[in-house]
Structures are given as C-alpha cells and as structure tokens.
Amino acid sequence: MSKYGLLNKTEKLIVAFLLANFALAGALHFFPPVKPVVTDAKSEPVNIPANGVSEPVSHDPVVSTPIASPSDAPSDSLDQLRQWARQDLSAAWDWVLKHPDDDRRVEMLEALCYQIAQDGDPARAVVLADKLHLTSHGTLANLEQQWAQNDLPTAREWAVAKPAGDEKNELLEQVAYVWASAEPENAAQFVVEKMSPGNAQTEAAISVLHQWALRDFKGAKAWVELFPEGEIRERAVNELAGVREYSLAVVAQMPSPGESSLRQ
C-alpha cells in the first residue's frame, strides 16, 4: 500500500495542498492512491520459446501457392515480406537479418514483429522487438499494448520487471490504457505506484481518467479532487468537462420514446 493509504479524505486533501508548489514533473508522483488493487491470480512466468532472435518460432504456412522471396521483388515491398512471413517466418526472418544494418532493415524487422503479433503471438513479438531495440517508431510500445489486450496479467508483469527509465514508463502507459477499459480504479493506482514521474505518467493518468469518467463520472471526479493544484489538475478538470460535454451531447441526440415509436 502506498504511504498515503491510511489517510482519510481530509488528510489527503491537506497533503495535496502542501504539495501544490512542487514542480510539475514530480507532481503526479504524489497523487493519492485509490482503493487497493485487486489483481488476477498470480501469473505464471512468461513462457517465451528459448530459441534465439535469429530463429523465431515457425508458423504453419497459410499461403498455399509459393511466392517469391523479397530478393525477387521490389525492395520496398513490406506487404510481400509479411506475406512471405506468413508462409515461412524463419526464412523471412533470416533473410532480413542478412540485410545491411540500416533504417530499411529496422522497418522490415518491425513488419515481421507486427506479423508475428497478428498471427496470434504478441508475447513473442514483444520479446523480439525488445531484443532488437525496436523503439524508434513506437513499435515496442504498440506491441506491448497488443499483448496486454491478449493477456493483461503476463504483459503487465513483464513490463513492471523492466529496468527503470523512459522505455519502461512507455510500456506501463500501454498496460494502464488497456487495464483502464475494464478496471479504471486499479489502473489509476497502477499509474501512481508503478510509473515514474514524467510525461508518460501524466498521459497515462489522463487516459485512465478519461475511461474512468466514461464508466463512473463521480468516481473519476473524486480522484481529480485529490490532485494537487497545478497544470496536471487543470488538465484533469478539463478532461472531465470534455467527457461531460460529450455525454450530454450523446443524450441530447437520443430520440425520446415517442420519437422512437414514430420512426418505426
């Protein structure tokens, strides 16, 4: 439990007031936690095949007609590379690894990792992207989000175990985004306790808040009321106002019972 877990609401508000003058970069670190997280049963360790990066797991061919390798096709055909990967992933992977180490090679490796995730193995795709440092285009973070959508407990455990830093924060941001769609309160506490202060934590908090407000506006508003004064609280208040405005607009566009019957 966070060090503020035993404070009542009044005491938390006092703490928030005292922290109001702290720098913006560290402000989010002091957001009071919400109720204790109720996590899923303890996940088994990530079960990733032990073969090396140059030998990804084989996939059964899904293309019955043989196709040319990228060496026989235009060099910029990523679509054909992904088609080849669906037929023979290991061969496509080995071919790309022999390509000169440049931006084009990075694009091809990213395409293969996305194909692996699309074929139903986002965990493997994340591990490969991590080993190859495919972070320049947000590839690793995007794949982590896909993994979290497929298996939240395991993806969350893997991201939490990463060394502290910006990359870890970006991965945790994706986990929080996915988690918030089902359990925004737990996702909010995750953002507070597991993410380091910085832009990724701020964006994660706003994203969680948005989803929380759509599900439980009063609960989300109560969380925002505990934020210290400053730019982040102002953003949060504006986010709530936007959700409220959107919700009212949706309700206004809904036909009344009488109008609905007339349209039938």
C-alpha positions in Angstrom: 0.0 0.0 0.0 1.2 3.5 -0.8 2.4 5.6 2.2 -0.8 7.7 1.9 -3.1 4.6 2.0 -4.1 5.2 5.7 -5.0 8.8 5.3 -8.6 9.8 5.3 -10.0 12.1 2.6 -9.5 15.3 4.6 -5.9 14.4 5.4 -5.3 13.6 1.7 -6.6 17.0 0.7 -4.2 18.6 3.2 -1.3 16.6 1.7 -2.4 17.7 -1.8 -2.4 21.4 -0.7 1.0 21.1 0.8 2.3 19.6 -2.4 0.7 22.2 -4.6 4.0 24.1 -5.1 6.1 21.1 -6.1 7.5 21.1 -9.7 5.1 19.8 -12.4 7.4 16.9 -13.3 7.1 15.4 -9.9 3.5 16.3 -9.1 1.9 13.2 -10.3 4.1 11.1 -8.1 2.1 12.3 -5.1 -1.4 11.5 -6.4 -3.2 9.7 -3.6 -4.0 6.1 -4.4 -7.5 4.8 -4.8 -8.7 1.5 -3.4 -6.3 -1.4 -3.2 -5.7 -3.2 -6.4 -7.4 -6.5 -6.8 -5.2 -8.3 -9.3 -5.7 -11.5 -11.1 -4.3 -14.7 -9.7 -0.6 -14.8 -9.8 0.5 -15.3 -13.4 2.9 -17.9 -14.5 6.3 -16.6 -15.7 6.3 -15.5 -19.3 6.7 -18.6 -21.4 8.7 -17.4 -24.4 10.4 -20.0 -26.6 14.1 -20.1 -25.8 15.4 -20.1 -29.4 17.5 -17.1 -30.5 16.3 -14.0 -32.1 17.5 -15.2 -35.5 15.3 -18.3 -35.2 11.7 -17.2 -34.5 9.1 -19.9 -33.9 7.8 -21.5 -37.1 4.3 -20.9 -38.3 2.3 -23.2 -40.4 2.0 -21.9 -44.0 -1.2 -20.0 -44.7 -0.4 -19.3 -48.4 -0.8 -22.4 -50.5 0.8 -21.0 -53.6 4.6 -20.4 -53.3 5.6 -16.8 -53.6 8.9 -15.1 -54.5 11.2 -14.0 -51.7 11.7 -10.3 -51.3 15.0 -10.6 -53.1 13.0 -11.3 -56.3 10.6 -8.4 -55.6 10.8 -4.6 -55.3 12.9 -3.8 -52.3 10.2 -1.6 -50.7 7.5 -4.3 -50.6 6.8 -4.7 -46.9 3.5 -6.3 -47.8 5.2 -9.1 -49.7 7.6 -9.6 -46.8 4.7 -10.1 -44.4 3.1 -12.5 -46.9 6.3 -14.4 -47.0 6.5 -14.4 -43.2 3.0 -15.9 -43.1 4.3 -18.7 -45.3 7.7 -19.3 -43.8 8.6 -17.0 -40.9 12.0 -18.4 -40.2 13.2 -18.0 -43.8 11.9 -14.4 -44.0 13.5 -13.6 -40.6 16.9 -14.9 -41.6 16.7 -13.0 -44.9 16.0 -9.7 -43.1 18.8 -10.2 -40.6 21.2 -10.5 -43.6 20.2 -7.1 -44.8 22.6 -4.2 -44.1 22.0 -2.6 -40.7 20.2 0.5 -41.7 16.7 2.1 -41.4 15.3 -0.2 -44.0 16.3 -3.2 -42.0 14.6 -1.7 -39.0 11.4 -1.2 -41.0 11.5 -4.8 -42.1 12.1 -6.2 -38.6 9.2 -4.1 -37.4 7.0 -5.5 -40.1 7.9 -9.1 -39.1 7.2 -8.4 -35.4 3.8 -7.0 -36.3 3.1 -10.0 -38.4 4.0 -12.3 -35.5 1.6 -10.4 -33.2 -1.1 -10.5 -35.9 -0.6 -14.3 -36.2 -1.6 -14.6 -32.5 1.7 -14.4 -30.6 2.1 -10.8 -29.3 4.3 -12.0 -26.4 6.9 -13.4 -28.8 6.7 -10.2 -30.9 7.3 -8.1 -27.8 10.3 -10.1 -26.7 11.8 -10.0 -30.2 11.2 -6.2 -30.6 12.7 -5.7 -27.2 15.9 -7.6 -28.0 16.2 -5.7 -31.3 15.5 -2.3 -29.6 12.7 -1.5 -32.0 11.5 1.6 -30.2 12.1 4.4 -32.6 8.7 4.2 -34.2 6.8 3.2 -31.0 6.9 -0.4 -32.2 7.7 -2.0 -28.9 5.0 0.1 -27.1 2.4 -0.8 -29.7 3.2 -4.5 -29.5 3.0 -4.3 -25.7 -0.5 -2.9 -25.9 -1.5 -5.8 -28.2 0.0 -8.2 -25.7 -1.9 -6.6 -22.8 -5.1 -6.8 -24.8 -4.4 -10.5 -25.2 -3.0 -11.4 -21.8 -3.0 -8.4 -19.4 -1.5 -10.1 -16.3 1.5 -11.5 -18.1 2.1 -8.4 -20.2 1.9 -6.3 -17.0 4.3 -8.5 -15.1 6.8 -8.3 -17.9 6.6 -4.5 -18.2 6.9 -4.0 -14.4 10.1 -6.1 -14.4 11.8 -3.9 -16.9 14.6 -1.6 -15.7 13.5 1.9 -14.7 13.6 4.5 -17.4 11.6 6.2 -20.2 11.1 2.9 -22.1 9.6 1.2 -19.1 7.3 4.1 -18.5 6.1 4.0 -22.1 5.3 0.3 -21.7 3.5 0.8 -18.5 1.5 3.5 -20.1 0.2 1.0 -22.6 -0.7 -1.5 -19.9 -2.6 1.2 -17.9 -4.5 2.2 -21.0 -5.7 -1.4 -21.6 -6.4 -2.1 -17.9 -8.5 1.1 -17.6 -11.0 -0.2 -20.1 -12.1 -2.8 -17.5 -10.9 -1.6 -14.1 -10.1 2.1 -14.2 -9.6 2.5 -10.4 -7.0 -0.3 -10.3 -5.4 1.2 -13.4 -5.2 4.6 -11.7 -3.4 3.1 -8.7 -1.1 1.3 -11.1 -0.1 4.6 -12.7 0.5 6.2 -9.3 2.6 3.4 -7.8 4.4 1.8 -10.7 5.2 4.7 -13.1 7.9 7.3 -12.6 7.0 11.0 -12.8 7.2 12.3 -16.3 5.2 12.9 -19.5 4.3 9.2 -19.9 2.9 9.0 -16.4 0.9 12.2 -16.9 -0.5 11.0 -20.2 -1.4 7.6 -18.7 -3.2 9.3 -15.8 -5.3 11.4 -18.2 -6.0 8.4 -20.4 -7.2 6.4 -17.3 -9.2 9.3 -16.1 -11.0 9.6 -19.4 -12.0 5.9 -19.4 -12.9 6.1 -15.7 -15.2 9.1 -16.3 -17.0 7.3 -19.1 -17.8 4.5 -16.7 -18.1 6.3 -13.4 -18.1 10.1 -13.6 -18.4 10.6 -9.8 -15.6 8.2 -9.0 -13.3 9.9 -11.5 -14.2 13.3 -10.3 -13.4 12.3 -6.7 -10.0 11.2 -7.8 -9.3 14.5 -9.5 -10.3 16.4 -6.4 -7.3 14.9 -4.7 -4.8 16.2 -7.3 -2.5 18.9 -6.1 -3.1 22.3 -7.7 -1.2 22.9 -10.9 -1.2 22.1 -14.6 -1.9 18.4 -14.3 -5.0 19.1 -12.2 -6.1 21.7 -14.7 -5.8 19.2 -17.5 -7.7 16.6 -15.5 -10.6 19.1 -14.8 -10.7 19.9 -18.5 -10.8 16.2 -19.4 -13.8 15.7 -17.1 -15.5 18.7 -18.6 -14.9 17.2 -22.1 -16.4 13.9 -21.1 -19.4 15.5 -19.5 -20.0 17.6 -22.6 -19.7 14.6 -24.8 -22.1 12.5 -22.7 -24.7 15.3 -22.7 -24.4 15.6 -26.5 -25.0 11.9 -26.9 -28.0 12.0 -24.6 -29.4 15.0 -26.5 -29.2 13.1 -29.8 -31.0 10.1 -28.4 -34.7 10.0 -29.6 -37.3 10.2 -26.9 -39.6 7.2 -26.5 -42.3 9.0 -28.5 -39.9 9.9 -31.3 -38.6 6.4 -31.5 -42.0 4.9 -32.0 -42.8 7.4 -34.7 -39.7 6.4 -36.7 -40.7 2.7 -36.6 
